[in-house]
């Protein structure tokens, strides 16, 4: 259980994280979404005790506070930063043994635990190499191994697939899903499709504020509940005010003098109505496309507003 209470971080006059409140239950995989500079990394660093909050608190297991019990919190959290810091002159096994000692894993268990991490994270084919000789994908695996070696209850992963090629992204995604069967995972990304592929629950943060906190299923249902029409006509001056009379009409955005984005609920099909309106105003339609509102559209709507 991870509980965030009024968590705030201020840098000078800039509010990077603004009074965040949420709770994450054991076994959840939570995607932390937001554009660059939204406050994702600052939030994760505060949760992991790498950055002190300006105010607020984080409680682990209903008893350990990042303010009063930072060592106990760190014992229960595995953290993979966005820029994965590794000792590149060390061999994989050598590095993981060093991390095991840092976490004070009993000496008799260190070798066994390192071997387990190498197998779990798929490092076995490269285990004879120095970290500096590894590809970006395998370096991320080493980072995951060091985050897991002390068997934490919670994993905090900041942009775990940054800089990876498509095959490496899929491998890391699959690994996160597998780890999620036994651990609570919070991972950040600004790539919605990545979050959608892994997470059970999605949070969207923008300018330090938590805008969305819902299950993936609920957000997908919300996305399916609206129709979006992209209309382009030949001439400027099209009057669409009469759309307001139709039950189920949600609204429209004027993209340019000849392009419009029009929304209705799923029970109102506007294509015939738009055709008749354009015909009456003698303004030919150049294109009219209907599409369901995607999770990407929800993200853009929330973060562009």
C-alpha positions, 0 to 999 in steps of 0.5 A: 500500500502506497499513500500520497498525501498533499505531496508538493514540490516547489523549485524557487517560484515554480510549483513542480508538484501541486498537492497530489493525493492518491493511494495505490493498492498492493498488486496494481500496475499504475501508469503515470502519464504526462507531458515533459515537465509535468512533474512525473519524475519529481513525484517519483523521486519524492516517493523513493526518498531521493528528493525531499518534498516541500510539503506533504507526505508519503506513507508505505504500508500504513506505517512508514513515512518518507519524512520519519522512516526513509530507510524503512521506505527504501527497503520496501521500494525498488527505484529505476530512475529515468537516467539509469546510473550504473558503474560501467566499468563493473561486470554485471554480477560484480555490480549486482553483488555490490548492490546486494551488499548496499541493501545488507542482504545476508552474505549467504544469500547474496550469490543466490539473489544475484543469480535469480535477478540475472535469470528474471531480467534475462541478463544471462546471455550477457552476464560475462560482460562489463556494463559499459559493453551492453546495449541500452536495452540490457542496461535497462535490465541491469537497472531493473535487476538492481531495483529488484535485488532486495525483493521490494514490495513496490517498484517505481520505474521512471520512463523504463523504455526511454531510448529503446528500440521497438523489440527492446520496448516489447521485452521490457513491457513483458517483463514489467507485466510479469513482475506485476503479478507479485509486486505493486508497480508505478511507472511513468511515461509520456507515451500513452500506448505504452501505458495502455499496454501495461497498466491497470490504472492510469493517472494523468499529471499536468503542470504538477496537478493530477487531472485523471485517476481512473482504471484503464477500462473506465477510460476506454469506455469513456473514449468509446462514448463519443464520436468525433467528426473531422470536417473540411469544406471548400470555403470559409464562413460555414455556419454550424450553430444549428447543430446545437438543437440536436440532442447528443451534440457535445461541441465543436472546435474550429481548427481553421476557417475551413476545418472543424472538429465536431463531437457528439455522443455515440447515439447521434450520427452527424454525417447526414446532418452535416452533409445537408447543412453544407449543401444548403450553404453551397459549401462543398465538403472536401472531407468528412471522417468519423472516428471514436475518441481514443485514449490519446485524444483524452490525454491531449484534451486534458493536457492541452486545456 
